[in-house]
C-alpha cells in the first residue's frame, strides 16, 4: 500500500511539472505571437528625431470617433527597431495623428513630418447637466507637443519645452497658441466656445483663455511667480 501511495505521489508530481511546463510554453507562445503581430503592423522608417541613431518602427493605435463630425482619428506611435516602445517612463511616443474624413475616409495628417513628440491629444467638449447621457459635440481639438530639443540633451522628451495648438473638430486649421511651456497645470472648458488654461513658463504661472470659434488667444496673464529655492 505504501508503494502505491508513493507511486501516486510521483505521478501527481510529474503531472504538476508537465502542467507548469505547458503553462510556461503557452505564455511564451503568446508573448512571441504578440511580438510578431506588433512587428507585422509596424513600418520601419529612418531615424528622424534628434538623438536617434537607428531606424524606428511606426504603428497606428486605435481609431477614435470625433463627436459631432464625420471624422475619425488615430495616433501614430514609435518604437525602436529592436521592438521596444519608446517610453522614457511615460508610455509610447506619439509622433503624429491621422484623420479620416467623410464617407470616403479621406486621409489627412496633423503634421507633415513624423518627428514631433505629441504629449496630449484631446477632444474639447463642454458637458452640461442638460446633455444627460448624450455626449456633447467636440468644439475643438487640443494638442500639446514638443518639436525642439530645448534643453540640449540630444533628444525630445517631456523635459523639453512644449507647444500648445488648437484645431477644428475635423483636424483642420491647426493653430499654435502657446510655446515655451514648461508644464500644463490644468485646462477647463468654460462653455462650448472657450477654453481656460493654467500653465507654467519658466518660473511664472500663467492663466490663459482661448476662443475655440476662432482658435485664438483672448487672454494670457501672469498670476504668480514660483519662488526660488532657499
C-alpha positions as CSV (number, residue, x, y, z in Angstrom):
1,X,0.0,0.0,0.0
2,X,2.9,2.3,0.8
3,X,4.4,1.7,-2.6
4,X,1.0,2.6,-4.2
5,X,0.9,5.9,-2.3
6,X,4.5,6.6,-3.3
7,X,3.7,5.9,-7.0
8,X,0.6,8.1,-6.9
9,X,2.6,10.9,-5.4
10,X,5.3,10.6,-8.1
11,X,2.6,10.6,-10.8
12,X,1.0,13.7,-9.3
13,X,4.4,15.4,-9.1
14,X,5.1,14.5,-12.8
15,X,1.6,15.8,-13.9
16,X,2.2,19.1,-11.9
17,X,5.6,19.5,-13.6
18,X,4.1,18.9,-17.0
19,X,1.3,21.3,-16.3
20,X,3.8,24.0,-15.3
21,X,5.9,23.4,-18.4
22,X,2.8,23.6,-20.6
23,X,1.7,26.8,-18.9
24,X,5.2,28.3,-19.5
25,X,5.2,27.2,-23.1
26,X,1.7,28.8,-23.6
27,X,2.8,32.1,-22.1
28,X,6.0,32.1,-24.2
29,X,4.0,31.4,-27.3
30,X,1.5,34.2,-26.6
31,X,4.4,36.7,-26.0
32,X,6.0,35.6,-29.2
33,X,2.7,35.8,-31.2
34,X,2.1,39.3,-29.7
35,X,5.5,40.5,-30.7
36,X,5.1,39.0,-34.2
37,X,1.7,40.8,-34.6
38,X,3.1,44.1,-33.3
39,X,6.0,43.8,-35.8
40,X,3.8,42.9,-38.7
41,X,1.7,46.1,-38.3
42,X,4.7,48.4,-37.7
43,X,6.5,50.2,-40.6
44,X,10.3,50.9,-40.2
45,X,11.4,54.4,-41.2
46,X,14.8,56.2,-41.0
47,X,15.6,57.9,-37.7
48,X,14.2,61.5,-37.8
49,X,14.4,62.7,-34.3
50,X,17.5,64.2,-32.6
51,X,19.5,61.5,-30.8
52,X,18.1,58.6,-32.8
53,X,20.9,56.6,-34.3
54,X,18.8,53.8,-35.9
55,X,15.5,53.3,-37.7
56,X,12.3,53.4,-35.7
57,X,9.1,51.4,-36.1
58,X,5.8,53.3,-36.5
59,X,2.4,51.8,-35.8
60,X,-1.1,53.0,-35.6
61,X,-3.2,53.0,-32.4
62,X,-7.0,52.6,-32.0
63,X,-9.4,54.6,-34.1
64,X,-11.3,57.3,-32.2
65,X,-14.5,58.9,-33.4
66,X,-14.6,62.7,-33.1
67,X,-18.0,63.5,-31.7
68,X,-20.4,65.6,-33.9
69,X,-18.3,65.1,-37.0
70,X,-17.9,62.6,-39.8
71,X,-14.2,62.3,-38.9
72,X,-12.1,59.7,-37.1
73,X,-8.6,60.0,-35.8
74,X,-5.8,57.6,-34.8
75,X,-2.4,58.2,-33.5
76,X,0.9,57.0,-34.9
77,X,3.3,55.8,-32.3
78,X,7.0,55.0,-32.4
79,X,9.2,52.2,-31.0
80,X,12.8,51.4,-31.9
81,X,13.8,48.7,-34.3
82,X,14.5,46.3,-31.5
83,X,10.8,46.2,-30.8
84,X,10.7,48.2,-27.6
85,X,8.2,51.0,-27.4
86,X,9.8,54.4,-26.7
87,X,8.7,55.2,-23.2
88,X,11.1,57.4,-21.2
89,X,8.8,56.3,-18.3
90,X,5.7,57.7,-19.9
91,X,4.4,55.1,-22.3
92,X,4.8,55.0,-26.1
93,X,5.8,58.1,-28.1
94,X,3.0,59.5,-30.3
95,X,4.6,61.1,-33.4
96,X,1.6,62.1,-35.5
97,X,-2.2,61.9,-35.8
98,X,-4.1,60.7,-38.9
99,X,-7.6,62.0,-39.7
100,X,-10.1,60.1,-41.8
101,X,-13.0,62.2,-43.0
102,X,-16.2,61.6,-44.9
103,X,-17.7,58.6,-46.5
104,X,-14.5,58.0,-48.5
105,X,-12.3,58.3,-45.4
106,X,-10.1,60.9,-47.0
107,X,-6.8,60.8,-45.1
108,X,-5.0,63.8,-43.7
109,X,-2.0,64.1,-41.4
110,X,-1.9,66.6,-38.5
111,X,1.8,67.3,-39.1
112,X,3.8,66.9,-42.4
113,X,6.6,65.0,-40.6
114,X,6.8,62.2,-38.0
115,X,9.5,63.8,-35.8
116,X,7.4,65.7,-33.2
117,X,6.7,64.3,-29.8
118,X,3.0,64.6,-29.1
119,X,2.2,64.6,-25.4
120,X,-1.6,65.2,-25.4
121,X,-4.4,64.8,-27.9
122,X,-7.8,65.7,-26.5
123,X,-11.3,66.4,-27.8
124,X,-12.6,69.5,-26.1
125,X,-16.3,69.2,-25.2
126,X,-18.5,71.2,-22.8
127,X,-20.6,68.7,-20.8
128,X,-23.7,70.1,-19.2
129,X,-26.4,68.6,-17.0
130,X,-28.9,69.0,-19.8
131,X,-26.9,66.8,-22.1
132,X,-27.7,63.8,-20.0
133,X,-26.1,60.6,-21.2
134,X,-25.6,62.0,-24.7
135,X,-22.1,63.3,-25.3
136,X,-21.7,66.9,-26.3
137,X,-20.2,67.5,-29.7
138,X,-16.5,68.3,-29.9
139,X,-15.8,72.1,-30.1
140,X,-12.1,71.8,-31.0
141,X,-9.1,69.6,-30.7
142,X,-6.3,70.3,-28.2
143,X,-2.7,69.3,-28.8
144,X,0.4,69.6,-26.6
145,X,3.6,68.6,-28.4
146,X,7.4,69.1,-28.5
147,X,9.2,69.9,-31.7
148,X,12.6,71.3,-30.4
149,X,15.3,69.9,-28.1
150,X,15.1,72.9,-25.8
151,X,17.4,71.5,-23.1
152,X,20.1,70.4,-25.5
153,X,20.3,66.7,-24.3
154,X,20.1,65.4,-27.9
155,X,16.6,64.0,-27.8
156,X,12.9,65.1,-27.5
157,X,11.4,64.3,-24.1
158,X,9.0,65.7,-21.6
159,X,11.9,67.7,-20.1
160,X,11.8,69.9,-23.2
161,X,9.5,73.0,-23.6
162,X,6.2,72.2,-25.3
163,X,3.8,74.0,-27.6
164,X,0.1,74.2,-27.4
165,X,-2.1,74.1,-30.5
166,X,-5.8,74.0,-31.3
167,X,-7.6,72.7,-34.4
168,X,-11.1,72.5,-35.6
169,X,-13.1,69.3,-34.7
170,X,-12.2,67.7,-38.1
171,X,-8.5,68.2,-37.5
172,X,-8.1,71.2,-39.9
173,X,-6.9,74.7,-39.1
174,X,-4.1,73.7,-36.7
175,X,-3.1,76.8,-34.9
176,X,-0.3,77.2,-32.4
177,X,-1.5,79.4,-29.5
178,X,1.4,78.9,-26.9
179,X,5.1,78.0,-27.0
180,X,7.9,77.6,-24.5
181,X,5.5,75.9,-22.0
182,X,7.2,74.2,-19.0
183,X,4.1,72.4,-17.8
184,X,0.3,72.4,-18.2
185,X,-1.3,72.5,-14.8
186,X,-5.0,72.4,-15.7
187,X,-7.4,73.0,-18.6
188,X,-11.1,73.6,-18.4
189,X,-14.0,74.3,-20.8
190,X,-15.8,77.5,-19.6
191,X,-18.5,76.9,-22.2
192,X,-18.8,75.3,-25.6
193,X,-16.6,78.0,-27.2
194,X,-14.0,78.9,-24.5
195,X,-11.1,77.1,-23.0
196,X,-9.1,78.2,-20.0
197,X,-5.6,77.0,-19.3
198,X,-3.3,77.3,-16.2
199,X,0.3,76.7,-17.2
200,X,3.9,77.3,-16.1
201,X,6.5,79.0,-18.2
202,X,9.9,79.2,-16.6
203,X,9.2,80.3,-13.0
204,X,5.9,82.0,-13.8
205,X,2.4,80.6,-13.6
206,X,0.0,81.9,-16.3
207,X,-3.7,82.0,-16.8
208,X,-4.8,81.9,-20.5
209,X,-8.2,81.9,-22.2
210,X,-8.8,80.8,-25.8
211,X,-11.7,81.2,-28.2
212,X,-12.5,77.9,-29.9
213,X,-14.6,79.6,-32.5
214,X,-11.5,81.5,-33.9
215,X,-8.8,79.2,-32.4
216,X,-7.1,82.3,-30.9
217,X,-5.8,83.5,-27.6
218,X,-8.0,86.1,-25.8
219,X,-6.1,86.4,-22.6
220,X,-2.7,85.5,-21.2
221,X,-1.6,86.9,-17.9
222,X,1.0,86.0,-15.3
223,X,-0.7,85.3,-12.0
224,X,2.2,84.3,-9.7
225,X,6.0,83.6,-9.8
226,X,7.4,80.4,-8.4
227,X,9.8,81.3,-5.6
228,X,13.4,80.4,-5.9
229,X,14.8,77.7,-3.6
230,X,16.2,79.0,-0.3
